[in-house]
């Protein structure tokens, strides 16, 4: 039986906010301003190389290759970086690049791969942001087309958006009826579509998916599964598994970060305080499992010899913690703690994981895209995006694209 968001929070163990984050962050504003300015300069330096092309999802030897935008889930993080750089500097060349890249997002809707839950990532940071900043109706219409395609992936009986593969397939497969924690960050496109059109259907799908995720992906100990499969015909829960974490029962730190940020935003759109409280519970698990420098290992349960960090998880979490601090009631005495944790994380990323002084065309070292495939200790383009978003959040007045 479906439980209420409040009952779901009550069923989840809360590790509490670690004491080290209740102290004022030692990271001062000037250090974050400087880190932002260094990052924007790097984006500027690489703009010609990636004017109408996109950095590969992760780098090789800290250097991204150029790719197109017919497949994959990461192209929009570069476009989002261009929009952020435009907002911070006011320089037209960043906006022109973002608008040139938007043409590929329009083409992709007709000719490329759109059979994925990642439409939220792809069209929020490109078309929704583009519409907000330029008022161009073409971008609004692209984002609404993407929202329609994402809503089509909703499966009624289990109440979830299928993450990968053909959602209309009738033969059994690993992907059929499987949701993943990352999708929490694709829901803002649906919430936005309801606000834009006045049609409540998109938000209803997003809310149902958020609740199903809380029911099955969030574990009673406050950690998360990466993926969870349900029976498509009758909704029966089948079980959790992983794609990029250490194993089915481990806690993949990037997944936990997607959930922290995703629930903070869902709480805002749905005006549901329980989602902010769930985000806090997930954040407390995350913060209680961090290394001394506030950057997580790629999976909290991986064996000690697989000691790779994932700076991209840290950058996502920093944005999520800041959003959570904005969504909790001001009287909640954890608000300051989450803000401190966000600043401490950003300060550590700037001090310990910057590519400054290398030949890299990225921003952060030590991202872990897919450890099992040997893809770690590299820049990840979404990590770079969230790092800059986090710095903008910490230093500017900014309205989120999500
Ligand atoms: N959304 C895919 C990932 O986090 O790797």
Boltz pocket constraint, residues with backbone or C-beta under 6 A from the ligand:
constraints:
  - pocket:
      binder: B
      contacts: [[A, 73], [A, 182], [A, 244], [A, 254], [A, 369]]
      max_distance: 6.0
